[in-house]
């Protein structure tokens, strides 16, 4: 079930809405205006800063050595 984030063009209120149909009528939760802009789907967004896997030979998160031969 997709959840979309909207921003009201009238009062700049930002809100999330669960969209049920193909042509949903979205109203601003604050002022009731239908002039809203869909921003993006929250569904499936993992949120930016993923832990980058360390490159080979640079150790791992459970040890600080560079060889990392005892913890694997
Ligand atoms: Zn509004």
PDB file of the backbone (N, CA, C, O) and the ligand in Angstrom, with CONECT records:
HET     ZN  A 101       1
ATOM      1  N   UNK A   1       0.847  -1.212   0.000  1.00  0.00           N
ATOM      2  CA  UNK A   1       0.000   0.000   0.000  1.00  0.00           C
ATOM      3  C   UNK A   1       0.871   1.246   0.000  1.00  0.00           C
ATOM      4  O   UNK A   1       1.577   1.521   0.970  1.00  0.00           O
ATOM      5  N   UNK A   2       0.816   1.983  -1.074  1.00  0.00           N
ATOM      6  CA  UNK A   2       1.736   3.126  -1.173  1.00  0.00           C
ATOM      7  C   UNK A   2       1.324   4.303  -0.299  1.00  0.00           C
ATOM      8  O   UNK A   2       0.151   4.670  -0.225  1.00  0.00           O
ATOM      9  N   UNK A   3       2.281   4.860   0.332  1.00  0.00           N
ATOM     10  CA  UNK A   3       2.064   6.101   1.076  1.00  0.00           C
ATOM     11  C   UNK A   3       2.840   7.202   0.359  1.00  0.00           C
ATOM     12  O   UNK A   3       4.038   7.080   0.107  1.00  0.00           O
ATOM     13  N   UNK A   4       2.135   8.266   0.042  1.00  0.00           N
ATOM     14  CA  UNK A   4       2.800   9.361  -0.635  1.00  0.00           C
ATOM     15  C   UNK A   4       2.880  10.574   0.279  1.00  0.00           C
ATOM     16  O   UNK A   4       2.047  10.784   1.160  1.00  0.00           O
ATOM     17  N   UNK A   5       3.894  11.343   0.035  1.00  0.00           N
ATOM     18  CA  UNK A   5       4.063  12.567   0.824  1.00  0.00           C
ATOM     19  C   UNK A   5       3.636  13.748  -0.026  1.00  0.00           C
ATOM     20  O   UNK A   5       4.043  13.880  -1.181  1.00  0.00           O
ATOM     21  N   UNK A   6       2.832  14.582   0.543  1.00  0.00           N
ATOM     22  CA  UNK A   6       2.298  15.734  -0.181  1.00  0.00           C
ATOM     23  C   UNK A   6       2.680  17.023   0.515  1.00  0.00           C
ATOM     24  O   UNK A   6       2.944  17.071   1.717  1.00  0.00           O
ATOM     25  N   UNK A   7       2.695  18.067  -0.301  1.00  0.00           N
ATOM     26  CA  UNK A   7       2.898  19.394   0.260  1.00  0.00           C
ATOM     27  C   UNK A   7       1.805  20.300  -0.280  1.00  0.00           C
ATOM     28  O   UNK A   7       1.576  20.360  -1.488  1.00  0.00           O
ATOM     29  N   UNK A   8       1.143  20.994   0.608  1.00  0.00           N
ATOM     30  CA  UNK A   8       0.069  21.889   0.210  1.00  0.00           C
ATOM     31  C   UNK A   8       0.647  23.135  -0.462  1.00  0.00           C
ATOM     32  O   UNK A   8       1.596  23.749   0.028  1.00  0.00           O
ATOM     33  N   UNK A   9       0.040  23.490  -1.608  1.00  0.00           N
ATOM     34  CA  UNK A   9       0.497  24.685  -2.307  1.00  0.00           C
ATOM     35  C   UNK A   9       0.021  25.964  -1.625  1.00  0.00           C
ATOM     36  O   UNK A   9       0.574  27.043  -1.840  1.00  0.00           O
ATOM     37  N   UNK A  10      -1.006  25.824  -0.807  1.00  0.00           N
ATOM     38  CA  UNK A  10      -1.597  27.003  -0.195  1.00  0.00           C
ATOM     39  C   UNK A  10      -0.901  27.397   1.112  1.00  0.00           C
ATOM     40  O   UNK A  10      -0.552  28.557   1.329  1.00  0.00           O
ATOM     41  N   UNK A  11      -0.714  26.398   1.968  1.00  0.00           N
ATOM     42  CA  UNK A  11      -0.210  26.741   3.296  1.00  0.00           C
ATOM     43  C   UNK A  11       1.114  26.047   3.637  1.00  0.00           C
ATOM     44  O   UNK A  11       1.614  26.150   4.757  1.00  0.00           O
ATOM     45  N   UNK A  12       1.668  25.339   2.648  1.00  0.00           N
ATOM     46  CA  UNK A  12       2.957  24.672   2.815  1.00  0.00           C
ATOM     47  C   UNK A  12       2.947  23.566   3.863  1.00  0.00           C
ATOM     48  O   UNK A  12       3.996  23.123   4.332  1.00  0.00           O
ATOM     49  N   UNK A  13       1.752  23.132   4.218  1.00  0.00           N
ATOM     50  CA  UNK A  13       1.661  21.997   5.132  1.00  0.00           C
ATOM     51  C   UNK A  13       2.161  20.739   4.419  1.00  0.00           C
ATOM     52  O   UNK A  13       1.819  20.485   3.264  1.00  0.00           O
ATOM     53  N   UNK A  14       2.964  19.972   5.118  1.00  0.00           N
ATOM     54  CA  UNK A  14       3.422  18.711   4.544  1.00  0.00           C
ATOM     55  C   UNK A  14       2.784  17.562   5.297  1.00  0.00           C
ATOM     56  O   UNK A  14       2.719  17.564   6.526  1.00  0.00           O
ATOM     57  N   UNK A  15       2.317  16.585   4.548  1.00  0.00           N
ATOM     58  CA  UNK A  15       1.641  15.465   5.189  1.00  0.00           C
ATOM     59  C   UNK A  15       1.767  14.222   4.324  1.00  0.00           C
ATOM     60  O   UNK A  15       2.050  14.294   3.128  1.00  0.00           O
ATOM     61  N   UNK A  16       1.550  13.091   4.960  1.00  0.00           N
ATOM     62  CA  UNK A  16       1.595  11.824   4.248  1.00  0.00           C
ATOM     63  C   UNK A  16       0.184  11.285   4.106  1.00  0.00           C
ATOM     64  O   UNK A  16      -0.658  11.472   4.985  1.00  0.00           O
ATOM     65  N   UNK A  17      -0.062  10.618   2.999  1.00  0.00           N
ATOM     66  CA  UNK A  17      -1.400  10.116   2.740  1.00  0.00           C
ATOM     67  C   UNK A  17      -1.307   8.718   2.146  1.00  0.00           C
ATOM     68  O   UNK A  17      -0.524   8.448   1.234  1.00  0.00           O
ATOM     69  N   UNK A  18      -2.126   7.854   2.691  1.00  0.00           N
ATOM     70  CA  UNK A  18      -2.237   6.512   2.132  1.00  0.00           C
ATOM     71  C   UNK A  18      -3.162   6.580   0.916  1.00  0.00           C
ATOM     72  O   UNK A  18      -4.332   6.942   1.038  1.00  0.00           O
ATOM     73  N   UNK A  19      -2.637   6.234  -0.242  1.00  0.00           N
ATOM     74  CA  UNK A  19      -3.400   6.395  -1.475  1.00  0.00           C
ATOM     75  C   UNK A  19      -4.093   5.089  -1.833  1.00  0.00           C
ATOM     76  O   UNK A  19      -3.448   4.054  -2.000  1.00  0.00           O
ATOM     77  N   UNK A  20      -5.401   5.152  -1.946  1.00  0.00           N
ATOM     78  CA  UNK A  20      -6.173   3.933  -2.164  1.00  0.00           C
ATOM     79  C   UNK A  20      -6.487   3.693  -3.636  1.00  0.00           C
ATOM     80  O   UNK A  20      -6.398   2.552  -4.091  1.00  0.00           O
ATOM     81  N   UNK A  21      -6.837   4.686  -4.371  1.00  0.00           N
ATOM     82  CA  UNK A  21      -7.306   4.500  -5.744  1.00  0.00           C
ATOM     83  C   UNK A  21      -6.358   5.105  -6.762  1.00  0.00           C
ATOM     84  O   UNK A  21      -5.360   5.727  -6.399  1.00  0.00           O
ATOM     85  N   UNK A  22      -6.671   4.921  -8.042  1.00  0.00           N
ATOM     86  CA  UNK A  22      -5.808   5.462  -9.106  1.00  0.00           C
ATOM     87  C   UNK A  22      -5.917   6.975  -9.221  1.00  0.00           C
ATOM     88  O   UNK A  22      -4.961   7.634  -9.631  1.00  0.00           O
ATOM     89  N   UNK A  23      -7.061   7.532  -8.866  1.00  0.00           N
ATOM     90  CA  UNK A  23      -7.231   8.987  -8.935  1.00  0.00           C
ATOM     91  C   UNK A  23      -7.734   9.527  -7.604  1.00  0.00           C
ATOM     92  O   UNK A  23      -8.866  10.000  -7.503  1.00  0.00           O
ATOM     93  N   UNK A  24      -6.920   9.456  -6.628  1.00  0.00           N
ATOM     94  CA  UNK A  24      -7.354   9.891  -5.299  1.00  0.00           C
ATOM     95  C   UNK A  24      -7.474  11.408  -5.235  1.00  0.00           C
ATOM     96  O   UNK A  24      -6.721  12.143  -5.874  1.00  0.00           O
ATOM     97  N   UNK A  25      -8.423  11.839  -4.459  1.00  0.00           N
ATOM     98  CA  UNK A  25      -8.591  13.272  -4.257  1.00  0.00           C
ATOM     99  C   UNK A  25      -7.926  13.632  -2.936  1.00  0.00           C
ATOM    100  O   UNK A  25      -8.405  13.291  -1.855  1.00  0.00           O
ATOM    101  N   UNK A  26      -6.836  14.314  -3.059  1.00  0.00           N
ATOM    102  CA  UNK A  26      -6.047  14.615  -1.870  1.00  0.00           C
ATOM    103  C   UNK A  26      -6.357  16.029  -1.405  1.00  0.00           C
ATOM    104  O   UNK A  26      -6.298  16.992  -2.170  1.00  0.00           O
ATOM    105  N   UNK A  27      -6.679  16.115  -0.161  1.00  0.00           N
ATOM    106  CA  UNK A  27      -6.903  17.436   0.412  1.00  0.00           C
ATOM    107  C   UNK A  27      -5.891  17.682   1.513  1.00  0.00           C
ATOM    108  O   UNK A  27      -5.482  16.770   2.231  1.00  0.00           O
ATOM    109  N   UNK A  28      -5.506  18.924   1.624  1.00  0.00           N
ATOM    110  CA  UNK A  28      -4.606  19.315   2.691  1.00  0.00           C
ATOM    111  C   UNK A  28      -5.262  19.062   4.040  1.00  0.00           C
ATOM    112  O   UNK A  28      -6.424  19.406   4.256  1.00  0.00           O
ATOM    113  N   UNK A  29      -4.510  18.463   4.931  1.00  0.00           N
ATOM    114  CA  UNK A  29      -5.065  18.153   6.240  1.00  0.00           C
ATOM    115  C   UNK A  29      -5.293  19.411   7.069  1.00  0.00           C
ATOM    116  O   UNK A  29      -6.091  19.421   8.007  1.00  0.00           O
ATOM    117  N   UNK A  30      -4.593  20.446   6.713  1.00  0.00           N
ATOM    118  CA  UNK A  30      -4.634  21.646   7.533  1.00  0.00           C
ATOM    119  C   UNK A  30      -5.676  22.643   7.042  1.00  0.00           C
ATOM    120  O   UNK A  30      -6.491  23.129   7.826  1.00  0.00           O
ATOM    121  N   UNK A  31      -5.652  22.951   5.734  1.00  0.00           N
ATOM    122  CA  UNK A  31      -6.550  23.985   5.227  1.00  0.00           C
ATOM    123  C   UNK A  31      -7.601  23.428   4.274  1.00  0.00           C
ATOM    124  O   UNK A  31      -8.509  24.161   3.881  1.00  0.00           O
ATOM    125  N   UNK A  32      -7.506  22.150   3.888  1.00  0.00           N
ATOM    126  CA  UNK A  32      -8.522  21.546   3.040  1.00  0.00           C
ATOM    127  C   UNK A  32      -8.348  21.841   1.564  1.00  0.00           C
ATOM    128  O   UNK A  32      -9.197  21.458   0.759  1.00  0.00           O
ATOM    129  N   UNK A  33      -7.279  22.505   1.191  1.00  0.00           N
ATOM    130  CA  UNK A  33      -7.054  22.814  -0.211  1.00  0.00           C
ATOM    131  C   UNK A  33      -6.713  21.554  -0.987  1.00  0.00           C
ATOM    132  O   UNK A  33      -6.056  20.651  -0.467  1.00  0.00           O
ATOM    133  N   UNK A  34      -7.158  21.498  -2.223  1.00  0.00           N
ATOM    134  CA  UNK A  34      -6.820  20.372  -3.082  1.00  0.00           C
ATOM    135  C   UNK A  34      -5.611  20.661  -3.958  1.00  0.00           C
ATOM    136  O   UNK A  34      -5.193  19.828  -4.763  1.00  0.00           O
ATOM    137  N   UNK A  35      -5.063  21.842  -3.788  1.00  0.00           N
ATOM    138  CA  UNK A  35      -3.850  22.171  -4.537  1.00  0.00           C
ATOM    139  C   UNK A  35      -2.640  21.671  -3.767  1.00  0.00           C
ATOM    140  O   UNK A  35      -1.970  22.414  -3.050  1.00  0.00           O
ATOM    141  N   UNK A  36      -2.392  20.393  -3.944  1.00  0.00           N
ATOM    142  CA  UNK A  36      -1.272  19.806  -3.244  1.00  0.00           C
ATOM    143  C   UNK A  36      -0.311  19.213  -4.261  1.00  0.00           C
ATOM    144  O   UNK A  36      -0.712  18.827  -5.359  1.00  0.00           O
ATOM    145  N   UNK A  37       0.926  19.145  -3.897  1.00  0.00           N
ATOM    146  CA  UNK A  37       1.948  18.587  -4.759  1.00  0.00           C
ATOM    147  C   UNK A  37       2.442  17.271  -4.180  1.00  0.00           C
ATOM    148  O   UNK A  37       2.844  17.201  -3.018  1.00  0.00           O
ATOM    149  N   UNK A  38       2.408  16.240  -4.997  1.00  0.00           N
ATOM    150  CA  UNK A  38       2.934  14.957  -4.535  1.00  0.00           C
ATOM    151  C   UNK A  38       4.458  15.011  -4.547  1.00  0.00           C
ATOM    152  O   UNK A  38       5.077  15.405  -5.536  1.00  0.00           O
ATOM    153  N   UNK A  39       5.030  14.613  -3.451  1.00  0.00           N
ATOM    154  CA  UNK A  39       6.479  14.691  -3.373  1.00  0.00           C
ATOM    155  C   UNK A  39       7.115  13.364  -3.767  1.00  0.00           C
ATOM    156  O   UNK A  39       7.760  13.273  -4.812  1.00  0.00           O
ATOM    157  N   UNK A  40       6.945  12.356  -2.961  1.00  0.00           N
ATOM    158  CA  UNK A  40       7.510  11.057  -3.319  1.00  0.00           C
ATOM    159  C   UNK A  40       6.872   9.992  -2.450  1.00  0.00           C
ATOM    160  O   UNK A  40       6.232  10.285  -1.440  1.00  0.00           O
ATOM    161  N   UNK A  41       7.055   8.775  -2.856  1.00  0.00           N
ATOM    162  CA  UNK A  41       6.541   7.669  -2.067  1.00  0.00           C
ATOM    163  C   UNK A  41       7.481   7.344  -0.930  1.00  0.00           C
ATOM    164  O   UNK A  41       8.691   7.218  -1.116  1.00  0.00           O
ATOM    165  N   UNK A  42       6.915   7.211   0.230  1.00  0.00           N
ATOM    166  CA  UNK A  42       7.722   6.836   1.382  1.00  0.00           C
ATOM    167  C   UNK A  42       7.989   5.336   1.365  1.00  0.00           C
ATOM    168  O   UNK A  42       8.980   4.843   1.903  1.00  0.00           O
ATOM    169  N   UNK A  43       7.056   4.633   0.721  1.00  0.00           N
ATOM    170  CA  UNK A  43       7.147   3.176   0.687  1.00  0.00           C
ATOM    171  C   UNK A  43       8.433   2.733  -0.007  1.00  0.00           C
ATOM    172  O   UNK A  43       8.697   3.103  -1.151  1.00  0.00           O
ATOM    173  N   UNK A  44       9.210   1.949   0.693  1.00  0.00           N
ATOM    174  CA  UNK A  44      10.415   1.386   0.090  1.00  0.00           C
ATOM    175  C   UNK A  44      11.618   2.285   0.147  1.00  0.00           C
ATOM    176  O   UNK A  44      12.707   1.896  -0.276  1.00  0.00           O
ATOM    177  N   UNK A  45      11.444   3.474   0.661  1.00  0.00           N
ATOM    178  CA  UNK A  45      12.596   4.356   0.780  1.00  0.00           C
ATOM    179  C   UNK A  45      13.361   3.985   2.040  1.00  0.00           C
ATOM    180  O   UNK A  45      12.801   3.995   3.136  1.00  0.00           O
ATOM    181  N   UNK A  46      14.600   3.668   1.891  1.00  0.00           N
ATOM    182  CA  UNK A  46      15.366   3.196   3.038  1.00  0.00           C
ATOM    183  C   UNK A  46      16.027   4.349   3.776  1.00  0.00           C
ATOM    184  O   UNK A  46      16.445   4.182   4.922  1.00  0.00           O
ATOM    185  N   UNK A  47      16.129   5.479   3.168  1.00  0.00           N
ATOM    186  CA  UNK A  47      16.508   6.651   3.918  1.00  0.00           C
ATOM    187  C   UNK A  47      17.958   7.113   3.835  1.00  0.00           C
ATOM    188  O   UNK A  47      18.538   7.483   4.855  1.00  0.00           O
ATOM    189  N   UNK A  48      18.545   7.101   2.668  1.00  0.00           N
ATOM    190  CA  UNK A  48      19.785   7.849   2.507  1.00  0.00           C
ATOM    191  C   UNK A  48      21.056   7.155   2.941  1.00  0.00           C
ATOM    192  O   UNK A  48      21.687   6.443   2.161  1.00  0.00           O
ATOM    193  N   UNK A  49      21.426   7.366   4.189  1.00  0.00           N
ATOM    194  CA  UNK A  49      22.746   6.932   4.618  1.00  0.00           C
ATOM    195  C   UNK A  49      22.805   5.443   4.899  1.00  0.00           C
ATOM    196  O   UNK A  49      22.604   4.998   6.029  1.00  0.00           O
ATOM    197  N   UNK A  50      23.076   4.702   3.881  1.00  0.00           N
ATOM    198  CA  UNK A  50      23.319   3.280   4.092  1.00  0.00           C
ATOM    199  C   UNK A  50      24.760   3.083   4.530  1.00  0.00           C
ATOM    200  O   UNK A  50      25.657   3.809   4.104  1.00  0.00           O
ATOM    201  N   UNK A  51      24.970   2.085   5.392  1.00  0.00           N
ATOM    202  CA  UNK A  51      26.355   1.772   5.729  1.00  0.00           C
ATOM    203  C   UNK A  51      27.083   1.224   4.515  1.00  0.00           C
ATOM    204  O   UNK A  51      26.663   0.240   3.905  1.00  0.00           O
ATOM    205  N   UNK A  52      28.142   1.858   4.190  1.00  0.00           N
ATOM    206  CA  UNK A  52      28.896   1.420   3.021  1.00  0.00           C
ATOM    207  C   UNK A  52      29.774   0.239   3.418  1.00  0.00           C
ATOM    208  O   UNK A  52      30.549   0.338   4.370  1.00  0.00           O
ATOM    209  N   UNK A  53      29.664  -0.864   2.708  1.00  0.00           N
ATOM    210  CA  UNK A  53      30.541  -1.996   3.030  1.00  0.00           C
ATOM    211  C   UNK A  53      31.994  -1.617   2.844  1.00  0.00           C
ATOM    212  O   UNK A  53      32.398  -1.070   1.818  1.00  0.00           O
ATOM    213  N   UNK A  54      32.755  -1.924   3.858  1.00  0.00           N
ATOM    214  CA  UNK A  54      34.154  -1.537   3.794  1.00  0.00           C
ATOM    215  C   UNK A  54      34.867  -2.320   2.706  1.00  0.00           C
ATOM    216  O   UNK A  54      34.563  -3.486   2.456  1.00  0.00           O
ATOM    217  N   UNK A  55      35.789  -1.679   2.084  1.00  0.00           N
ATOM    218  CA  UNK A  55      36.530  -2.337   1.025  1.00  0.00           C
ATOM    219  C   UNK A  55      37.412  -3.434   1.610  1.00  0.00           C
ATOM    220  O   UNK A  55      37.733  -3.431   2.798  1.00  0.00           O
ATOM    221  N   UNK A  56      37.789  -4.353   0.763  1.00  0.00           N
ATOM    222  CA  UNK A  56      38.556  -5.509   1.232  1.00  0.00           C
ATOM    223  C   UNK A  56      39.898  -5.073   1.810  1.00  0.00           C
ATOM    224  O   UNK A  56      40.586  -4.214   1.259  1.00  0.00           O
ATOM    225  N   UNK A  57      40.243  -5.684   2.923  1.00  0.00           N
ATOM    226  CA  UNK A  57      41.533  -5.402   3.518  1.00  0.00           C
ATOM    227  C   UNK A  57      41.506  -4.233   4.475  1.00  0.00           C
ATOM    228  O   UNK A  57      42.532  -3.901   5.070  1.00  0.00           O
ATOM    229  N   UNK A  58      40.368  -3.608   4.636  1.00  0.00           N
ATOM    230  CA  UNK A  58      40.326  -2.461   5.516  1.00  0.00           C
ATOM    231  C   UNK A  58      39.686  -2.785   6.863  1.00  0.00           C
ATOM    232  O   UNK A  58      39.337  -1.892   7.635  1.00  0.00           O
ATOM    233  N   UNK A  59      39.541  -4.075   7.125  1.00  0.00           N
ATOM    234  CA  UNK A  59      38.974  -4.457   8.409  1.00  0.00           C
ATOM    235  C   UNK A  59      37.465  -4.521   8.366  1.00  0.00           C
ATOM    236  O   UNK A  59      36.848  -4.321   7.320  1.00  0.00           O
ATOM    237  N   UNK A  60      36.885  -4.798   9.502  1.00  0.00           N
ATOM    238  CA  UNK A  60      35.441  -4.861   9.569  1.00  0.00           C
ATOM    239  C   UNK A  60      34.964  -4.126  10.810  1.00  0.00           C
ATOM    240  O   UNK A  60      35.768  -3.542  11.537  1.00  0.00           O
ATOM    241  N   UNK A  61      33.688  -4.151  11.051  1.00  0.00           N
ATOM    242  CA  UNK A  61      33.141  -3.366  12.140  1.00  0.00           C
ATOM    243  C   UNK A  61      33.409  -3.987  13.506  1.00  0.00           C
ATOM    244  O   UNK A  61      33.308  -3.307  14.527  1.00  0.00           O
ATOM    245  N   UNK A  62      33.747  -5.271  13.531  1.00  0.00           N
ATOM    246  CA  UNK A  62      33.937  -5.933  14.816  1.00  0.00           C
ATOM    247  C   UNK A  62      35.400  -6.005  15.234  1.00  0.00           C
ATOM    248  O   UNK A  62      35.701  -6.458  16.339  1.00  0.00           O
ATOM    249  N   UNK A  63      36.274  -5.588  14.411  1.00  0.00           N
ATOM    250  CA  UNK A  63      37.676  -5.514  14.830  1.00  0.00           C
ATOM    251  C   UNK A  63      38.334  -4.306  14.196  1.00  0.00           C
ATOM    252  O   UNK A  63      37.844  -3.779  13.197  1.00  0.00           O
ATOM    253  N   UNK A  64      39.406  -3.878  14.753  1.00  0.00           N
ATOM    254  CA  UNK A  64      40.034  -2.673  14.263  1.00  0.00           C
ATOM    255  C   UNK A  64      41.321  -2.949  13.495  1.00  0.00           C
ATOM    256  O   UNK A  64      41.989  -2.030  13.023  1.00  0.00           O
ATOM    257  N   UNK A  65      41.650  -4.212  13.382  1.00  0.00           N
ATOM    258  CA  UNK A  65      42.889  -4.528  12.676  1.00  0.00           C
ATOM    259  C   UNK A  65      42.695  -4.420  11.177  1.00  0.00           C
ATOM    260  O   UNK A  65      41.560  -4.444  10.702  1.00  0.00           O
ATOM    261  N   UNK A  66      43.722  -4.309  10.461  1.00  0.00           N
ATOM    262  CA  UNK A  66      43.607  -4.147   9.019  1.00  0.00           C
ATOM    263  C   UNK A  66      43.584  -5.493   8.313  1.00  0.00           C
ATOM    264  O   UNK A  66      43.150  -5.589   7.166  1.00  0.00           O
ATOM    265  N   UNK A  67      44.051  -6.534   8.998  1.00  0.00           N
ATOM    266  CA  UNK A  67      44.070  -7.835   8.333  1.00  0.00           C
ATOM    267  C   UNK A  67      42.747  -8.560   8.518  1.00  0.00           C
ATOM    268  O   UNK A  67      42.278  -9.238   7.604  1.00  0.00           O
ATOM    269  N   UNK A  68      42.150  -8.426   9.677  1.00  0.00           N
ATOM    270  CA  UNK A  68      40.812  -8.948   9.925  1.00  0.00           C
ATOM    271  C   UNK A  68      40.736 -10.458   9.689  1.00  0.00           C
ATOM    272  O   UNK A  68      39.790 -10.947   9.073  1.00  0.00           O
ATOM    273  N   UNK A  69      41.735 -11.191  10.180  1.00  0.00           N
ATOM    274  CA  UNK A  69      41.759 -12.623   9.899  1.00  0.00           C
ATOM    275  C   UNK A  69      41.173 -13.443  11.038  1.00  0.00           C
ATOM    276  O   UNK A  69      40.917 -14.635  10.869  1.00  0.00           O
ATOM    277  N   UNK A  70      40.955 -12.826  12.199  1.00  0.00           N
ATOM    278  CA  UNK A  70      40.507 -13.622  13.359  1.00  0.00           C
ATOM    279  C   UNK A  70      39.006 -13.583  13.565  1.00  0.00           C
ATOM    280  O   UNK A  70      38.474 -14.430  14.282  1.00  0.00           O
ATOM    281  N   UNK A  71      38.328 -12.673  12.988  1.00  0.00           N
ATOM    282  CA  UNK A  71      36.916 -12.526  13.271  1.00  0.00           C
ATOM    283  C   UNK A  71      36.023 -13.008  12.133  1.00  0.00           C
ATOM    284  O   UNK A  71      34.802 -12.874  12.217  1.00  0.00           O
ATOM    285  N   UNK A  72      36.587 -13.552  11.101  1.00  0.00           N
ATOM    286  CA  UNK A  72      35.738 -14.034  10.015  1.00  0.00           C
ATOM    287  C   UNK A  72      35.720 -15.557   9.962  1.00  0.00           C
ATOM    288  O   UNK A  72      35.054 -16.137   9.104  1.00  0.00           O
TER     289      UNK A  72
HETATM  290 ZN    ZN A 101      -2.976  23.599   3.222  1.00  0.00          ZN
END
